[in-house]
Amino acid sequence: MERNETDNKILQVLLEDARFSSRQIAKKVGVSVGTVLARIKKMERDGIIKNYSALLDHEKLGYQLTVVTEITVAKGRLVETEKEIAKIPNVCSVYDVTGLTDAVIIAKFKGREELGQFTKRLLALPYIERTNTHVVLSTVKEDFRLL
């Protein structure tokens, strides 16, 4: 789908607060409610808008540890291993990467015990050859609301 300036403005308003009504979005963007509804429906259909969600403060929910784990996987088994890792509840992101490792995982944990269980679970997966886990000391920015 070819996005235009109106689509971008609508997306920006939704990123600000997805609870805004179509009428509120229309007013902020300067278009009709019908235009907002049609453009949002098209962006949903085209997969640009995948879902609607709340932004949570994970630390206030008890997730005190964020880790970045690099993994090295046996040749030819990367995709199936990543799919398996993506099913683990604490995993926030799984990325294919270039460089010395094959993939990077970002995950959050309530404590060291959870992190330890996670690491052991990763190492027990049949095709994982090696992991390298970095514990995040402080989060300067964590915001995936890009446009």
C-alpha positions as CSV (number, residue, x, y, z in Angstrom):
1,M,0.0,0.0,0.0
2,E,1.2,3.4,-0.9
3,R,0.8,5.6,2.2
4,N,0.1,9.3,1.9
5,E,0.4,12.2,4.3
6,T,-3.1,11.6,5.7
7,D,-2.2,8.0,6.5
8,N,0.9,9.1,8.2
9,K,-1.0,11.7,10.3
10,I,-3.6,9.1,11.3
11,L,-0.8,6.6,12.3
12,Q,0.9,9.3,14.3
13,V,-2.3,10.0,16.2
14,L,-2.9,6.3,16.8
15,L,0.7,5.9,18.1
16,E,0.0,8.8,20.5
17,D,-3.1,7.1,21.9
18,A,-4.9,4.3,20.1
19,R,-8.0,4.9,22.3
20,F,-8.8,8.1,20.4
21,S,-12.2,7.8,18.6
22,S,-12.4,8.1,14.9
23,R,-14.0,11.5,15.5
24,Q,-11.1,12.7,17.6
25,I,-8.6,11.4,15.0
26,A,-10.5,13.2,12.2
27,K,-10.4,16.4,14.1
28,K,-6.6,16.2,14.8
29,V,-5.8,15.2,11.2
30,G,-8.2,17.6,9.6
31,V,-10.2,15.1,7.6
32,S,-13.7,13.5,7.7
33,V,-14.6,10.6,10.0
34,G,-15.3,8.5,6.9
35,T,-11.8,9.1,5.6
36,V,-10.3,8.1,8.9
37,L,-12.4,4.9,9.1
38,A,-11.6,4.0,5.5
39,R,-7.9,4.7,5.8
40,I,-7.6,2.7,9.1
41,K,-9.5,-0.2,7.6
42,K,-7.2,-0.3,4.6
43,M,-4.1,-0.1,6.7
44,E,-5.4,-3.0,8.9
45,R,-6.2,-5.0,5.8
46,D,-2.7,-4.3,4.3
47,G,-1.1,-5.3,7.6
48,I,0.4,-1.9,8.4
49,I,-1.7,-1.8,11.5
50,K,-1.3,-5.3,13.0
51,N,-3.0,-4.8,16.4
52,Y,-3.8,-2.3,19.1
53,S,-2.1,-2.5,22.5
54,A,-1.3,-0.6,25.7
55,L,2.3,0.5,26.5
56,L,3.2,-1.0,29.9
57,D,5.8,0.0,32.4
58,H,7.4,-3.5,32.8
59,E,9.5,-2.5,35.9
60,K,6.3,-1.5,37.7
61,L,4.9,-4.9,36.8
62,G,7.9,-6.5,38.4
63,Y,10.2,-7.2,35.4
64,Q,13.5,-6.0,36.9
65,L,15.8,-7.6,34.4
66,T,16.0,-7.0,30.7
67,V,18.5,-9.1,28.8
68,V,19.9,-9.1,25.3
69,T,21.0,-12.7,24.4
70,E,23.0,-13.5,21.3
71,I,22.7,-17.1,20.0
72,T,24.6,-19.2,17.6
73,V,22.6,-21.9,15.9
74,A,23.6,-25.1,13.9
75,K,23.6,-24.5,10.2
76,G,20.2,-24.8,8.5
77,R,18.3,-24.7,11.8
78,L,18.0,-21.0,12.4
79,V,14.4,-20.4,11.4
80,E,12.9,-23.3,13.3
81,T,15.0,-22.4,16.4
82,E,13.9,-18.8,16.3
83,K,10.2,-19.9,16.0
84,E,10.6,-22.0,19.1
85,I,12.3,-19.2,21.0
86,A,9.6,-16.8,20.0
87,K,7.0,-19.0,21.8
88,I,8.7,-18.4,25.2
89,P,6.5,-15.9,27.2
90,N,9.3,-13.7,28.5
91,V,10.7,-13.1,25.0
92,C,9.9,-9.7,23.6
93,S,11.9,-9.8,20.3
94,V,13.8,-12.2,18.2
95,Y,16.0,-10.9,15.4
96,D,18.1,-12.4,12.6
97,V,21.4,-10.5,12.6
98,T,24.6,-10.3,10.8
99,G,28.0,-10.6,12.5
100,L,29.5,-13.3,14.8
101,T,26.1,-14.6,16.0
102,D,23.0,-15.7,14.2
103,A,20.2,-14.2,16.2
104,V,19.5,-11.7,19.1
105,I,16.8,-12.1,21.6
106,I,15.4,-9.4,23.9
107,A,13.6,-10.7,27.0
108,K,12.4,-9.5,30.4
109,F,12.4,-11.3,33.7
110,K,11.2,-10.7,37.3
111,G,14.4,-12.1,38.8
112,R,17.6,-14.1,38.4
113,E,15.8,-17.4,38.9
114,E,13.6,-16.8,35.8
115,L,16.6,-15.6,33.8
116,G,18.5,-18.8,34.8
117,Q,15.6,-21.0,33.8
118,F,15.4,-19.2,30.5
119,T,19.1,-19.6,29.8
120,K,19.0,-23.3,30.6
121,R,15.9,-23.7,28.4
122,L,17.8,-22.0,25.5
123,L,20.8,-24.2,25.9
124,A,18.6,-27.3,26.0
125,L,17.2,-26.5,22.6
126,P,18.7,-29.1,20.1
127,Y,20.4,-26.7,17.7
128,I,21.7,-23.9,19.9
129,E,25.5,-24.1,19.9
130,R,26.2,-21.1,22.1
131,T,24.6,-18.1,23.9
132,N,26.0,-14.8,25.1
133,T,23.7,-12.9,27.5
134,H,24.0,-9.2,28.3
135,V,22.1,-7.9,31.3
136,V,20.8,-4.3,30.7
137,L,21.9,-2.0,33.5
138,S,19.6,0.9,32.7
139,T,17.2,1.7,29.9
140,V,17.8,5.0,28.3
141,K,15.0,4.6,25.6
142,E,12.7,1.8,24.8
143,D,10.0,2.8,22.3
144,F,9.0,1.0,19.2
145,R,6.4,3.6,18.1
146,L,8.2,4.6,14.9
147,L,6.6,6.1,11.8
